[in-house]
Amino acid sequence: MAVRNIGLPDNVYEYLVAHSVRDNPIKRRLREETAKLPLGMMQIGADQGQFMGLLAELIGARRALEIGTFTGYSSLCVAEAMGPQGRMICCDISEEFTSIARRYWREAGVADRIDLRLGPGTETLDKLLAAGEAGKFDFAFIDADKTNYDAYYERALKLVRAGGLIAIDNVLWGGDVANPQDKSDDTVAIRRLNDKLAKDDRVTLAMVSIGDGVTLARKH
Ligand SMILES: C[S@@+](CC[C@H](N)C(=O)[O-])C[C@H]1O[C@@H](n2cnc3c(N)ncnc32)[C@H](O)[C@@H]1O
């Protein structure tokens, strides 16, 4: 029988990271500084950051979109992977969190690739659509407030080109999506989007059990 579970023991996860993550001191320090914050667990893991960079590289991404930037780790991974030609629009509502992101982007030499838009993600995406940016992005990463996930997905689907990729984070929500007793707003929102994506013929789909679960949706 194929191995099916996602719960890696700590020592196996550490082995995985030690044998795959191509780290650098700036990324390591950003992870360490973020880990000290009360909401530090919102940051994606080093292995997921590298996975996203690889995805961006595989599709030759030059324009990327991120909804939910926090202290900048996922955006740093994608911006680095796209190289100097890459450009990224990052959406967040927090000046406090993203001031940390800006500091690390500058230090890593990717600040000129990243355009941070502060404000509700749906509004920023609507402005991009109104500005004629539909179909202009290669890659989108959705990782902000869960109750807006469907709104982000529908907008991202318009903003990415055919063949472009949307990655959606936290689709397993610590396993809560599979617990029918859990009817909290965040769980219900993620579960609804998962149900919809499972039969959404506008995309090719894979749900990957990395981190807290990532759905990859390639636009037809
Ligand atoms: C899970 S964190 C993102 C983690 C980030 N991708 C990383 O790997 O470090 C979610 C972020 O979404 C932001 N956020 C929450 N509500 C938002 C909204 N309505 N619009 C845009 N961003 C929002 C939060 O401020 C927070 O920084």
The ligand as a Tripos MOL2 file, in Angstrom:
@<TRIPOS>MOLECULE
LIG
   27    29     1     0     0
SMALL
NO_CHARGES

@<TRIPOS>ATOM
      1 C1         -0.5810   33.1210    6.8460 C.3       1 LIG1
      2 S1          0.0140   34.7560    6.7660 S.3       1 LIG1
      3 C2          0.9530   34.7380    5.2610 C.3       1 LIG1
      4 C3          2.2570   33.9750    5.4080 C.3       1 LIG1
      5 C4          3.2440   34.2350    4.3160 C.3       1 LIG1
      6 N1          2.7520   33.7680    3.0230 N.3       1 LIG1
      7 C5          4.5630   33.5730    4.6590 C.2       1 LIG1
      8 O1          4.8350   32.4640    4.1820 O.co2     1 LIG1
      9 O2          5.3120   34.1100    5.4770 O.co2     1 LIG1
     10 C6         -1.4540   35.6500    6.3350 C.3       1 LIG1
     11 C7         -1.2780   37.1380    6.0480 C.3       1 LIG1
     12 O3         -2.5060   37.5930    5.4660 O.3       1 LIG1
     13 C8         -2.7020   38.9320    5.8640 C.3       1 LIG1
     14 N2         -4.1190   39.2700    5.7030 N.ar      1 LIG1
     15 C9         -5.1440   39.0140    6.5490 C.ar      1 LIG1
     16 N3         -6.3000   39.4880    6.0650 N.ar      1 LIG1
     17 C10        -6.0090   40.0410    4.8560 C.ar      1 LIG1
     18 C11        -6.7790   40.7020    3.8680 C.ar      1 LIG1
     19 N4         -8.0910   40.8810    4.0090 N.pl3     1 LIG1
     20 N5         -6.1530   41.1420    2.7620 N.ar      1 LIG1
     21 C12        -4.8050   40.9500    2.6040 C.ar      1 LIG1
     22 N6         -4.0380   40.3400    3.5150 N.ar      1 LIG1
     23 C13        -4.6190   39.9020    4.6240 C.ar      1 LIG1
     24 C14        -2.1870   38.9870    7.2960 C.3       1 LIG1
     25 O4         -1.8440   40.3030    7.6670 O.3       1 LIG1
     26 C15        -1.0070   38.0220    7.2530 C.3       1 LIG1
     27 O5          0.2040   38.7300    7.0880 O.3       1 LIG1
@<TRIPOS>BOND
     1     1     2 1
     2     2     3 1
     3     2    10 1
     4     3     4 1
     5     4     5 1
     6     5     6 1
     7     5     7 1
     8     7     8 2
     9     7     9 1
    10    10    11 1
    11    11    12 1
    12    11    26 1
    13    12    13 1
    14    13    14 1
    15    13    24 1
    16    14    15 ar
    17    14    23 ar
    18    15    16 ar
    19    16    17 ar
    20    17    18 ar
    21    17    23 ar
    22    18    19 1
    23    18    20 ar
    24    20    21 ar
    25    21    22 ar
    26    22    23 ar
    27    24    25 1
    28    24    26 1
    29    26    27 1
@<TRIPOS>SUBSTRUCTURE
     1 LIG1         1 GROUP 0 **** ****
